[in-house]
């Protein structure tokens, strides 16, 4: 049980037997060998990936714990306040290191996987681009020939368009002449119809008079 914090005091008030009927064993600071052995036992997980730096990491935790103990002594001398450095603190430090390291390994492992996938996609795209470039190089003569054919076809179409335009102008002029002639013929026809309409009554009257003549009338006309 750590004497650090308010929990220890509350338990002593609730359970006085902890003071009256128990003997408190005060543990002194762990020796260096104990600190190293505990660190090695806690960090022997192969998933951490620190095999190459294992001895250095365990030595680092030993130094950290011992330095905190030394600073706690100075803290007590200068400020008259206790900072308890217990074995539990050391175990919590190791456990915190393990959890943070595993979290960061998972994070960077995911980032590495994403990067590898991206690089693979870029490599595949580079291969596709190289294939397309090679295909374009092979098709370049055909493309040039097609360009020439298209240019020639455009020239032919342009010339045919000019000839068609000239033909259209000639046809339009012929249509205009035909329309003028048609109008002239229509005018002549109308005039003839008008003259015929005027002459028809006189023709009918002459026809009636002619039919009314007799043979004797011709004799009388001859004698006169």
C-alpha positions, 0 to 999 in steps of 0.5 A, spaced: 500 500 500 502 506 497 502 512 503 501 517 497 495 521 497 489 521 501 487 514 500 492 511 505 489 516 510 482 515 509 483 507 510 487 508 516 481 512 519 476 507 517 480 501 519 484 503 525 487 496 526 491 497 520 495 501 525 494 498 532 494 490 529 499 491 523 506 492 522 509 496 517 514 494 513 518 500 510 521 498 503 528 501 502 530 503 495 531 497 490 538 496 488 540 497 481 540 489 479 533 489 481 531 495 477 534 492 471 531 485 472 524 488 473 525 492 467 527 486 463 522 481 465 516 487 463 519 488 457 520 481 454 514 482 449 517 480 442 511 485 439 515 491 442 520 490 437 526 493 441 530 487 441 536 491 438 536 496 444 533 492 449 539 493 454 539 500 453 532 501 454 532 497 461 538 501 463 534 508 461 528 506 466 533 504 471 537 511 471 530 514 470 527 511 477 534 513 480 534 520 478 527 521 481 529 518 487 535 523 488 530 529 486 525 527 491 531 527 496 532 534 494 525 536 494 524 534 501 530 538 503 528 544 500 521 544 500 519 539 506 515 535 502 515 528 501 514 525 494 514 518 494 517 513 489 515 506 490 516 500 486 509 501 484 511 507 481 516 503 477 511 498 475 507 503 472 512 507 468 514 500 465 506 499 463 505 506 461 511 505 456 509 499 453 502 501 452 504 508 449 510 504 445 504 499 442 500 504 440 505 508 436 507 502 433 500 500 431 499 507 428 506 508 424 505 500 422 498 503 419 501 509 416 507 504 413 502 500 410 498 506 407 505 509 404 506 502 401 500 501 398 500 508 395 507 507 393 505 500 389 499 504 386 504 510 383 509 504 381 503 501 377 501 508 374 508 509 372 508 502 368 501 504 365 504 510 363 510 507 360 506 502 356 502 508 354 508 512 352 511 506 348 504 505 344 503 512 342 510 512 340 508 506 335 502 509 333 505 516 332 507 514 324 499 512 323 497 519 327 501 523 322 498 519 316 491 520 319 493 528 320 495 528 312 489 525 310 484 529 314 488 535 312 487 533 304 480 531 306 479 538 309 482 541 302 477 537 298 471 539 302 473 546 302 474 546 294 467 542 293 464 547 298 466 553 293 464 549 287 457 548 290 457 555 292 458 557 285 453 552 283 448 555 288 449 562 285 448 560 278 442 556 280 439 562 284 440 566 278 436 561 273 431 561 278 430 568 278 430 568 271 425 563 270 421 566 276 421 573 271 419 569 265 413 566 269 411 572 271 411 575 264 408 569 261 402 570 267 402 577 265 401 575 257 396 570 259 392 575 263 392 580 258 390 575 253 384 572 257 382 580 258 382 581 251 378 574 250 373 576 255 372 583 251 371 579 244 367 573 246 360 577 247 362 580 240 364 573 237 357 570 240 353 576 237 356 575 230 355 568 230 348 569 232 347 574 226 351 569 222 346 563 223 340 568 222 342 569 215 339 566 209 341 564 202 336 570 199 340 575 203 346 573 200 342 574 193 340 581 195 347 583 197 350 580 191 344 584 186 346 591 190 
